Amino acid sequence: MGDNKDYMTHAEELGCIHISEDVLASLAAGAAAEVEGISGLMNLATKKTNARGVRLAMEEEGAVVDLYIMIRYGYAIPEVAEKIQAAVSGAIESMTGFAVKAVNVHVGGVSIQ
């Protein structure tokens, strides 16, 4: 695993499971995209994460996910943000077994389409 990617490690009885942070970012992006009222993820120029609109940081207590999104016009921003937080934390925790400390939703704009 010498390809300069960051991995999360989950120790098990039979050995360790290493999951790339890119995988976690993709899970977060996919879960967020399914929430009604989201128009899309914003394009972030970052070398750290390949998934559009997602930044991920690992802390001792769990993953901290930052999502940069566009909301569809007519939807209540707090309600959509709460649904995104629940969907993203649930997807990461259920699919990887890793704890999620926080899901921060950054609304960068409103889409009329």
C-alpha positions in Angstrom: 0.0 0.0 0.0 2.8 2.4 -0.9 0.7 4.6 -3.2 0.6 7.6 -0.9 -3.1 7.2 -0.1 -4.4 7.5 3.5 -6.1 4.5 4.9 -8.3 3.9 7.9 -7.4 0.7 9.7 -9.9 -1.5 11.5 -8.2 -4.2 13.6 -10.0 -7.6 13.6 -9.3 -11.0 15.2 -7.8 -12.3 12.0 -5.9 -9.2 10.9 -6.5 -5.6 9.9 -8.8 -4.1 7.3 -7.5 -1.1 5.5 -10.0 1.2 3.8 -8.8 4.1 1.7 -10.2 7.5 2.6 -11.2 7.9 -1.0 -13.6 5.0 -0.5 -15.1 6.7 2.5 -15.4 9.9 0.5 -17.2 8.1 -2.3 -19.6 6.5 0.2 -20.4 9.9 1.7 -20.9 11.5 -1.8 -23.2 8.6 -2.8 -25.3 8.8 0.4 -25.6 12.6 0.1 -26.6 12.5 -3.6 -29.6 10.3 -2.7 -31.2 12.9 -0.3 -34.1 14.8 -1.8 -33.5 18.5 -2.1 -29.8 18.3 -2.9 -28.9 19.6 -6.4 -25.4 18.3 -6.4 -22.0 18.4 -4.8 -19.7 21.3 -5.5 -16.4 20.9 -7.3 -13.5 21.2 -5.0 -9.9 21.4 -6.3 -8.2 19.1 -3.8 -5.5 16.5 -4.0 -6.6 14.9 -0.7 -9.9 13.5 -1.9 -11.0 12.5 -5.4 -14.7 12.5 -4.5 -16.3 15.7 -5.6 -17.5 18.0 -2.8 -16.2 15.8 0.0 -13.3 16.3 2.4 -12.5 13.8 5.0 -10.4 13.9 8.2 -9.6 11.1 10.6 -9.6 11.8 14.3 -9.3 9.5 17.3 -13.1 9.7 17.9 -13.9 9.0 14.3 -14.2 10.4 10.8 -15.1 14.1 10.2 -16.8 14.6 6.9 -17.2 17.9 5.2 -19.7 18.1 2.3 -20.0 21.1 0.0 -23.4 21.0 -1.7 -25.9 22.9 -3.7 -29.5 22.9 -2.6 -32.6 22.9 -4.9 -34.7 26.0 -4.7 -37.8 25.5 -2.5 -36.3 23.0 0.0 -35.7 23.9 3.6 -31.9 24.0 4.0 -31.9 22.8 7.7 -34.1 19.8 6.9 -32.0 18.8 3.9 -28.8 19.2 5.8 -30.1 17.0 8.7 -31.1 14.3 6.2 -27.7 14.5 4.6 -26.0 14.2 8.0 -28.0 11.1 8.9 -27.6 9.5 5.5 -23.8 10.0 5.3 -23.1 8.9 8.9 -25.3 5.9 8.5 -23.8 4.8 5.2 -20.2 5.1 6.5 -20.9 3.4 9.8 -22.9 0.5 8.3 -20.6 -0.2 5.4 -17.2 0.2 7.1 -17.8 -0.2 10.8 -16.0 3.1 11.5 -17.4 5.7 13.8 -18.4 9.1 12.3 -17.7 12.0 14.7 -19.2 14.7 12.6 -20.8 15.5 9.2 -20.5 19.2 8.4 -22.7 20.4 5.6 -21.6 23.5 3.7 -24.3 25.0 1.5 -22.5 26.8 -1.4 -25.6 27.8 -3.4 -29.1 27.3 -4.5 -30.0 25.7 -7.8 -33.2 26.8 -9.5 -33.4 23.7 -11.7 
